[in-house]
């Protein structure tokens, strides 16, 4: 197969996905998810290592590995975001066109970005496709595969050009600059069009179509040459690439003229046929000159064939037809057939791809699920709060009425049985000492959590201060992301934790105040029955009487108190249902959220869907809570009415037996409430300690990674500074430092370094060993710059001898200069091929007759 230019791959460094993925999955999803995905992470790690190992293997199997890795990388980018402030993994890639040297690697770029990894992988896919394309056979299947590979490479490079800088958020290496990628895209399309031409010529298509295909190939190579000669990328290409592209640009123009000449011959336009064949011969000569001594002329066979045809046609015309040969600039322009076009990149690129991380939902879906859970938990907590507030209210009302103890109290020295039951329950649960023990532990837990949080904030502050100082010192040379942009999420989390600790401290003070307010009653209840009897005063008679119907009213109050206890029991079950609802999730919710996000309305649909699902889940439980509150309201109204009627409106005086019973009842209620609060506080502090330790670990990892990055950047800056040349040479000594003329006195001279003694002259060479001087090798010329490819005065091809046609003066009229190519000022244009400036070392030639513009 014909010789093609293959783009080199970017060499990659090894990375480790295991630990960063483990930390992120455990912190964001769950430890169970990590255990389920451990084998998938290992497979992904092995796949990446295989990619690095096989990059130098120019084979389709290597391309298959790259495509599979790219697809898996795309599949996880929404689930496991790799970035500086999320999953921090540093990807290192070398410049694809860096020159081999002792100090290889100085052009390497390292970025912690999954988008950078994806762009580099796509670049390598395109590069490998150009390499595999050049290894295809010359049969029909091989030519088709070759053209397809080049078109796919152009599509992949086009995607990199459009997205690399945007997704990575910074300029990348020179091989991934916009100018370099434009040149490579144009090269891939030109070589794809060349393959189309070769198949068309092989299949003996009509000459007119082959000419159009070749003419478009010449245009594409002209565009490629112009892109490659831009000052930003000109020095990047291998030394023979410009020669090859320039030679092919002229060569395919020559082929277009040759096949168009065949069309003229078929139409019996022998004069035009000769003119085009002569033009083709000149173009082949220019292609041979452009190919240079180090590059083989790629159109040798075609040129030989064209010469033979020209000789035959000229002989026939001179002997038979005697047609006038028109000037080239009077000929019509050759049409173009744009067949080779880039194939847009589509996902997935590999056949039969299956996501190994399909158990994970994308982060935006996961965040929506977290929003659903937060909304559901808030709603459940709200209903639990309504129930508990109502229960506290009911208990407070009964206690204030001294029920049911007043119904059991006879006014004697005995203790009401319900009060004794409460005292025993309090003692069984640890009594007053238990409250004081727990209340003394929580401040220590609070202090421990605050120390962990303060240490994390200290690390963040020190890292940010160090980064700011170095940025101020090195100015624009300190090219890395500022710390305040990367640690924003960690700081936000730390501030949330700080607020949580402040709220918890306030709650602790409230609990301490409740204990202090009920300390007397708690002390009495913790002392048992004897201490309660001693605290209760003995009443002279019944505290309140209801007259003749007193016993009936007492019976009604007892029944109402039993109903109140029954309500409490029902609420225990209802609270259990609400707590269970906090752990439930509707089936298919993730799919519904994904569908909602794919719609045009976006986030509004997601929020509405979340609210609808929460309302659907809690609707029956809310109805039960409402029924409970309505029953309590009517029950308390009846209790207050019956109690007022039974007591006859009498109130206990301060220090009376009834007041003490009320105080002890309130103390017991406070004990139950405070004991629950203290246990919840301990659980809160214990859970928060675990969360804060994970947060501190993330902060430590972040600071360590930033320190490593800082050290590497410092070494690079120090090396760059050491390699810098001095800005200017040492200043010359002022004139008055020299010896004063005519005075016999010398001014003080600056101290100079002692010079070594001069070397002795080399010994003379004996006459018998002298040789004739060798001719001096001429210096190597600079890189060839090619003259403009046009017939304009002052540039063009070397003049070639052409015998004048019979009856016509020698030579043809010159073509007028063409306008500059749009978008490239300073480059003269010519029809059918794009120009490029004259290089030093090549004389300017007057040109040759050219075809007119279309």
Order of alpha helices (4+ residues) and beta strands (2+ residues): alpha-alpha-alpha-beta-beta-alpha-alpha-alpha-alpha-alpha-alpha-alpha-alpha-alpha-alpha-alpha-alpha-alpha-alpha-alpha-alpha-alpha-alpha-alpha
